[in-house]
């Protein structure tokens, strides 16, 4: 039997819809590129202590290659063991239908609540084929849809696709990450026309507009009326670093009323500039994972910035740019918080 969102613990659906800070969990490795279970566990502890309401594991930031080196199940299990009863656990599911279903079953066996479903393996497929795939995986686990930007392997998806996707009953949320305002509106339009706005939680993955996504009332015409949809939370690789600051940022955006203070709206530029350094925009995202690792290494959470692919690392000048961002905007970092608690997170 598959898992339905109606089977979740009491209050979990409401927390998801209200909006959570969900870091996309990195992978802690030793110098020999073996799994550092102690630091992997410390990362999960850090995120939850920093105010994260969920963990996304086995996703891009965790490195897809964990599936090829025997780390997939252990990494899922470590995060699940660190979670509290209130933690929403989301596992990445990739590949064609058989693989994605297998990964959904693994996630379910580890106690996860939903799978973040990547459609990158379906490039060139028809909309009918992709919807059939989504329906098959939804029979196993609740789905967190994922609009990945085409520049890094995502598939262009129409408003019509998102209407059909949102009509799948076991879809609980969508991570909107096309880095494109037109495409972002396509997701919102699809959810609205599917009549699923009350069921599906909308989460930003648009690292170039995190704050703007969280503050904007997306008011669209539908059926002769104006309907407002809100992006209430975020599932982001960016939020895997300086997470205590990210949780404060989300709370500030959620507390903002109809009249948005100019200083709050101005944070969109600040957070985007910080993200550009971490995600290595200057080099077309080459150092995106290593950039997250570098922040965590500087804080002592990771021993090094090693990735499973030895070719992945910081781009020229990226480390210096990350340091510059931390110096410019210290109020959105959390170095003091990490220093105060690092010993307890690294304890057995």
Secondary structure as UniProt FT lines:
FT   HELIX           5..7
FT   TURN            10..11
FT   HELIX           12..18
FT   STRAND          21..24
FT   TURN            31..32
FT   HELIX           37..50
FT   STRAND          54..57
FT   HELIX           60..62
FT   HELIX           64..67
FT   TURN            68..70
FT   HELIX           72..82
FT   TURN            85..86
FT   STRAND          88..93
FT   HELIX           97..109
FT   TURN            110..111
FT   STRAND          114..117
FT   HELIX           120..122
FT   TURN            123..124
FT   HELIX           127..138
FT   TURN            139..140
FT   STRAND          142..148
FT   HELIX           150..152
FT   HELIX           159..166
FT   TURN            169..170
FT   STRAND          171..177
FT   HELIX           181..193
FT   TURN            194..195
FT   TURN            197..199
FT   STRAND          201..204
FT   TURN            207..208
FT   HELIX           210..215
FT   STRAND          218..222
FT   TURN            223..224
FT   STRAND          225..229
FT   STRAND          233..236
FT   HELIX           238..240
FT   HELIX           243..255
FT   HELIX           262..265
FT   HELIX           267..278
FT   TURN            279..280
FT   HELIX           281..283
FT   TURN            284..287
FT   HELIX           288..299
FT   TURN            310..311
FT   TURN            316..317
FT   HELIX           318..328
FT   HELIX           330..332
FT   HELIX           335..346
//
